[in-house]
Amino acid sequence: MSITSNADLLHSSFPAEFTPGALSAVTTCLRIDPSEKVTLITDSLTKPIAASIAVELERLGCRWTPFILEELAPRPLTDMPPSVLADMESSQVSIFAVNVQQNELHSRMQMTDVVNRRRMRHAHMVNITPEIMCSGMRADFNLVDRLSQQVLDRVRRARRIRATTAAGTNITAEMNPDYKWFKTSGIISTEKWGNLPGGECFTSPGEVNGTFVVDGVVGDWLCARYGLLAGSPLTIEISGNRIVSCTSTNKQLEADFWAYTHTDENSDRVGEFAIGTNLGIDHVIGNILQDEKFPGIHIAFGNPYGEHTGAPWRSSTHIDVVGLGFNIWLESDSGVEQIMQDGRFLIAA
């Protein structure tokens, strides 16, 4: 079995339209220094995108090692290949640009365990597509970072967040002061690895109650299967931070989502509460990597990223759900502030 070399990837073809996003990833988002080493992980489907990033790494002059997953292990992965994890042990930066398959979350957690332990700067580009490289990855991430900081400063003071949408969402999230808020604005630091494209502030909530109507998208492998949900929204009833019921005219979506969120004892528990802040995204496209950064609220059931947020529980699953057109109010000791109306931020970057 042949293993892809740096030269192989550098000689792989890709559309010129990928270059601005690749350059942004290497220089603006990850701020890679020529003295650093990078682990670049990709797969056969995503190889052209990885090739565009490889060109920028080579132009920068840093050391980098490429891995194509199909050359190392059968897909779907049961574990992250040892050679990948071993290479990460000597890298300051890692980039994961892969079209993931069903039941591969465990392998990704093995990878991010190394990232967390070594405090690496890690770009998580799960299911990155040509469309995203030419849209969300072209955002002004410095602007997104400024807005994200404005949101972060406010939500860190909030005791409670209320949100509604015209589609029927009406939720209240009580904040736990012991849990930390983070921004992943696309500017990636050692504090918290981030998705690219970036643009969100997130925490693990104390408790969420109410109705959440998913008229955007659902995450993980369900996203590719069901795409945009405007025509068949998924309505989730939440009580005491747990799913009580979910309904949709698409009964297969309803069944798949229910099964996913009942994988283990905490799969139905709200583990993440987040506000998307990527001003470069003006519509959802049916890809959770980008759509969860769409301005508004998304929540996730399952793993609360406790190593960062401080939540003391864990789950083997994590699935995001995205709604559209939010009104958001923050309640703090100083009063109530509305920060979004009908999907538009009321605060300036």
C-alpha positions in Angstrom: 0.0 0.0 0.0 1.5 3.4 -1.0 1.4 6.3 1.4 0.8 9.8 0.2 3.9 12.0 0.4 4.1 15.8 0.6 5.0 15.9 -3.0 2.0 13.8 -4.0 -0.4 16.2 -2.3 1.4 19.3 -3.7 1.0 17.9 -7.2 -2.7 17.2 -6.7 -5.0 19.5 -8.7 -7.7 21.7 -7.1 -9.8 24.7 -8.2 -8.1 28.1 -7.8 -11.3 29.2 -6.0 -10.1 27.2 -2.9 -7.0 29.3 -2.5 -8.5 32.3 -0.5 -10.1 29.9 2.0 -6.9 27.8 2.3 -4.8 30.9 2.8 -7.2 32.2 5.5 -7.0 28.9 7.3 -3.2 28.8 7.4 -2.4 32.5 8.1 -5.5 34.1 9.7 -7.2 31.3 11.6 -4.3 29.1 12.7 -1.5 31.7 12.4 1.0 29.0 11.7 4.7 30.0 12.1 7.3 28.7 9.7 9.1 27.1 12.7 6.1 24.9 13.6 5.1 21.4 12.5 1.6 20.6 11.2 -0.2 17.3 11.0 -2.6 17.4 7.9 -5.3 14.7 8.0 -7.6 14.1 5.0 -9.4 11.5 3.0 -9.8 10.6 -0.7 -13.0 12.7 -1.1 -11.5 15.8 0.5 -8.0 15.5 -1.0 -8.4 18.5 -3.4 -9.2 20.8 -0.4 -6.3 19.3 1.6 -4.1 19.9 -1.5 -5.0 23.6 -1.5 -4.0 23.8 2.2 -0.8 21.9 1.6 0.3 24.5 -1.0 -0.1 27.2 1.6 1.8 25.2 4.2 4.6 24.7 1.7 4.6 28.3 0.7 4.9 29.3 4.4 7.9 27.0 4.8 6.8 25.0 7.8 7.2 21.2 8.3 4.0 19.2 7.6 3.0 15.6 7.4 0.0 14.5 5.3 -2.2 11.5 6.0 -5.0 10.1 3.8 -7.2 7.9 6.0 -8.1 5.3 3.4 -4.4 4.5 3.0 -4.1 3.7 6.7 -7.3 1.9 7.8 -10.7 0.7 6.5 -13.6 3.2 6.7 -15.6 3.8 8.7 -12.8 4.1 11.2 -13.1 2.2 14.5 -10.0 4.0 15.8 -7.8 6.8 14.6 -4.7 5.2 12.9 -1.8 5.1 15.4 0.6 6.7 12.8 -1.7 9.8 12.8 -1.8 10.1 16.6 2.0 9.5 16.8 2.7 12.3 14.4 0.5 14.7 16.3 2.7 14.1 19.4 5.4 16.2 17.7 3.2 18.8 16.0 2.0 22.2 17.3 -0.9 22.4 14.8 -3.3 19.8 13.3 -5.8 20.1 10.5 -8.6 17.5 10.0 -10.2 18.0 6.6 -12.3 14.8 6.2 -15.7 13.7 5.0 -16.7 11.7 8.0 -18.7 8.5 8.0 -21.3 7.0 10.4 -19.9 5.8 13.7 -16.6 7.5 13.4 -17.0 9.9 16.3 -14.9 7.7 18.6 -11.9 8.0 16.3 -12.3 11.8 16.2 -12.5 11.9 20.0 -9.2 10.0 20.1 -7.7 12.7 18.0 -9.0 15.6 20.0 -7.9 13.9 23.2 -4.3 14.4 21.9 -5.2 18.0 20.9 -6.5 18.8 24.3 -3.7 17.1 26.2 -1.0 18.8 24.2 -2.9 22.1 23.8 -2.5 22.1 20.1 -4.1 24.5 17.7 -6.5 22.3 15.8 -8.7 23.1 12.8 -11.6 20.7 12.7 -12.9 20.8 9.1 -15.4 17.9 9.3 -17.3 17.5 6.0 -15.7 20.5 4.4 -16.9 20.9 0.9 -16.0 23.0 -2.2 -19.1 25.1 -1.4 -17.9 25.9 2.1 -14.4 26.7 0.8 -15.9 29.3 -1.4 -18.4 30.7 1.1 -17.9 30.3 4.9 -14.1 30.0 4.6 -14.0 33.4 2.8 -15.5 35.2 5.8 -13.6 38.1 7.4 -12.6 36.1 10.5 -11.2 39.1 12.2 -14.6 40.7 12.0 -16.3 37.5 13.1 -13.8 37.4 16.1 -14.8 41.0 17.1 -18.5 40.2 17.0 -17.9 36.9 18.9 -16.1 38.8 21.6 -19.0 41.2 22.0 -21.4 38.2 22.3 -19.0 36.4 24.7 -18.7 39.4 27.0 -22.5 39.5 27.3 -23.3 35.8 27.6 -20.7 35.4 30.4 -22.8 37.7 32.5 -26.1 36.1 31.7 -28.0 34.0 34.2 -30.7 33.0 31.7 -31.1 33.1 27.9 -34.5 33.1 26.2 -35.0 32.4 22.5 -38.0 32.2 20.2 -38.6 31.8 16.4 -41.6 32.3 14.2 -41.4 28.5 13.5 -42.3 27.8 17.1 -39.1 27.6 19.1 -39.6 28.8 22.6 -36.8 27.8 25.0 -35.3 29.0 28.2 -31.7 28.1 29.1 -30.5 28.6 32.7 -26.8 29.1 32.8 -24.5 27.3 35.3 -21.9 29.8 36.6 -19.5 26.9 37.1 -19.5 26.2 33.4 -17.3 28.2 31.0 -18.2 30.0 27.8 -15.9 29.9 24.8 -15.7 31.6 21.5 -14.5 29.6 18.4 -14.6 32.5 16.0 -12.2 31.0 13.4 -9.2 32.5 15.2 -7.9 29.3 16.8 -5.7 29.3 19.9 -4.4 26.7 22.3 -7.3 27.4 24.7 -9.8 25.6 22.5 -9.6 23.8 19.2 -12.1 25.1 16.7 -14.1 24.2 13.6 -13.4 25.9 10.3 -15.2 27.8 9.2 -15.6 29.3 12.7 -18.0 31.6 14.3 -19.8 30.7 17.5 -19.8 31.2 21.3 -20.8 28.1 23.3 -21.1 26.6 26.7 -22.8 23.7 28.4 -26.0 25.0 29.9 -27.2 24.4 33.4 -30.7 23.4 32.2 -32.8 23.9 29.1 -36.6 23.7 28.9 -39.1 24.3 26.1 -39.6 23.6 22.5 -36.8 23.7 19.8 -37.9 23.6 16.2 -35.2 22.4 13.9 -36.0 24.1 10.6 -32.3 24.3 9.6 -30.3 21.1 9.9 -29.4 18.3 12.2 -25.8 17.2 12.7 -23.4 14.3 12.3 -24.3 11.7 9.6 -27.9 12.7 9.7 -27.0 16.0 8.1 -25.9 14.4 4.8 -28.9 12.0 4.8 -31.6 14.6 5.4 -30.2 18.0 4.4 -32.3 21.1 4.8 -35.3 20.7 7.0 -37.5 23.7 6.1 -40.0 21.4 4.5 -40.1 18.8 7.3 -38.9 20.4 10.5 -38.1 18.4 13.6 -39.8 19.6 16.8 -38.0 18.6 20.0 -39.6 19.0 23.4 -37.1 19.4 26.2 -37.7 19.2 29.9 -35.0 19.2 32.6 -32.3 19.3 30.0 -33.5 16.0 28.5 -35.5 15.2 25.3 -39.1 14.3 26.1 -40.2 13.8 22.5 -39.4 14.6 18.9 -41.8 14.8 16.0 -41.6 15.4 12.3 -43.6 14.7 9.2 -40.5 12.8 8.0 -40.9 9.7 10.2 -37.5 8.2 9.3 -35.8 11.4 10.4 -37.8 11.3 13.6 -36.8 7.6 14.2 -33.1 8.1 13.3 -32.8 11.2 15.6 -34.5 9.4 18.5 -32.2 6.4 18.1 -29.1 8.6 17.9 -30.1 10.6 21.0 -30.7 7.4 23.0 -27.3 5.7 22.3 -26.2 6.0 25.9 -27.5 7.4 29.2 -26.6 11.0 28.3 -27.2 11.1 24.6 -30.5 12.8 25.1 -29.1 15.5 27.4 -28.4 19.1 26.2 -24.6 19.2 26.3 -24.1 22.4 24.3 -25.8 25.8 24.0 -24.3 28.0 21.3 -24.8 31.3 19.4 -23.6 31.4 15.8 -21.6 34.5 14.8 -20.3 34.0 11.3 -21.5 37.1 9.4 -20.2 35.7 6.2 -23.0 33.1 6.1 -26.4 34.3 5.0 -28.2 31.0 4.6 -28.0 27.4 5.6 -26.7 24.9 3.0 -27.3 21.5 4.6 -23.8 21.0 6.0 -23.5 21.2 9.8 -19.9 22.3 9.7 -20.9 25.7 8.3 -24.6 25.8 9.3 -23.9 25.7 13.0 -22.0 29.0 12.5 -25.1 30.7 10.9 -26.2 33.6 13.1 -28.7 32.3 15.7 -28.8 29.5 18.2 -27.9 25.9 17.9 -27.9 23.3 20.7 -26.4 19.9 20.8 -27.4 16.7 22.6 -24.7 14.5 24.1 -21.1 15.2 25.0 -20.7 18.6 26.7 -17.0 19.0 26.0 -16.5 18.9 29.7 -12.7 19.2 29.4 -13.4 22.8 28.3 -16.8 23.8 29.7 -16.4 22.1 33.1 -19.5 20.0 32.8 -18.8 16.9 34.9 -20.6 14.3 32.7 -19.8 12.7 29.3 -21.5 11.0 26.4 -20.2 9.0 23.5 -22.4 11.0 21.1 -22.8 14.6 20.1 -25.4 15.9 17.6 -26.2 19.6 16.8 -29.5 21.0 15.8 -29.9 24.4 14.0 -32.9 26.6 13.9 -33.6 29.8 11.9 -34.7 33.4 12.5 -34.0 33.8 16.2 -35.0 36.4 18.7 -32.6 36.2 21.7 -32.7 37.8 25.1 -30.0 37.7 27.8 -31.1 38.1 31.4 -28.4 39.2 33.9 -28.2 41.1 37.2 -28.2 44.4 35.2 -31.5 43.6 33.4 -32.6 42.1 30.1 -30.9 42.8 26.7 -32.1 41.6 23.3 -29.1 40.8 21.1 -30.9 39.4 18.1 -34.2 40.1 16.3 -35.5 37.9 13.5 -32.1 36.5 12.9 -30.2 39.8 12.8 -27.7 40.8 15.5 -28.6 44.0 17.4 -25.0 44.5 18.5 -22.2 45.7 16.3 -18.8 44.1 15.7 
